[in-house]
């Protein structure tokens, strides 16, 4: 399969920028629809990227975007929905369930066969969080089309890298507060580097062995949330007292934070963390060799002064 043009839905987000860059390196033309072109100004600098003012939730607009496209990548995902309807709220339904179905319909109408879709690790119909339940429904719709379309699904753990909203959020909080109350500190993750995720999305596009498959994307090491917060503190030279909150206080804290315009945490996020975001080891992407957190995070989080940065390395090595 020769790829000349890819429609990258959700391309203006964190992962999308990395995927667009990888596709550009291959000389592939990338179409990125967005309702806010000002948020995608950095992508315009990439030589084969074209941003288009478009609402991908409009079926007619989505169908028009498919013209001349060889493959579609869907990265759309949101973390918060104040609607507490069951099994998931309206925003989760629109982004994670209805949009994938609209994409599949538009592909059929346009004769586009290749789709790579981002789901989430531990997504399932009976997951404790609305986020994971909605991601499972969207994933099911995509895999349900495998008999007629060439689909691949990826299920990443939490993604880190320059510009992330994960470790960088911890860094901001640690700079602001001398004491950090933490809900869900015992939750476990296998953080995965965004560059590795982008590589997998791009490499699989022409790999027929990946058609109809779903793969987990996880980093090489398991950490608790508390360990990740403390490591971030070491890297930025802000070692703070981290206090584990009991469940009742953790959900109270999350409820208050969810009222912010850009919430760092919500009760639904805490419910997601009831399930450890770890690989089962049976659905790894072929040839998967992810980079470690320690190999990447110091490059974009470390304290400015070399002395502080060196102290952080020594601490991780168990040295004084």
Beta strands, then each sheet from edge to edge (+ up, - down):
strand 1: 5-9
strand 2: 29-34
strand 3: 49-53
strand 4: 71-74
strand 5: 114-118
strand 6: 150-156
strand 7: 159-160
strand 8: 179-182
strand 9: 188-189
strand 10: 192-193
strand 11: 213-217
strand 12: 223-224
strand 13: 241-244
sheet 1: 3+ 2+ 1+ 4+ 5+ 6+ 11+
sheet 2: 7+ 10+
sheet 3: 8+ 13+
sheet 4: 9+ 12-
end
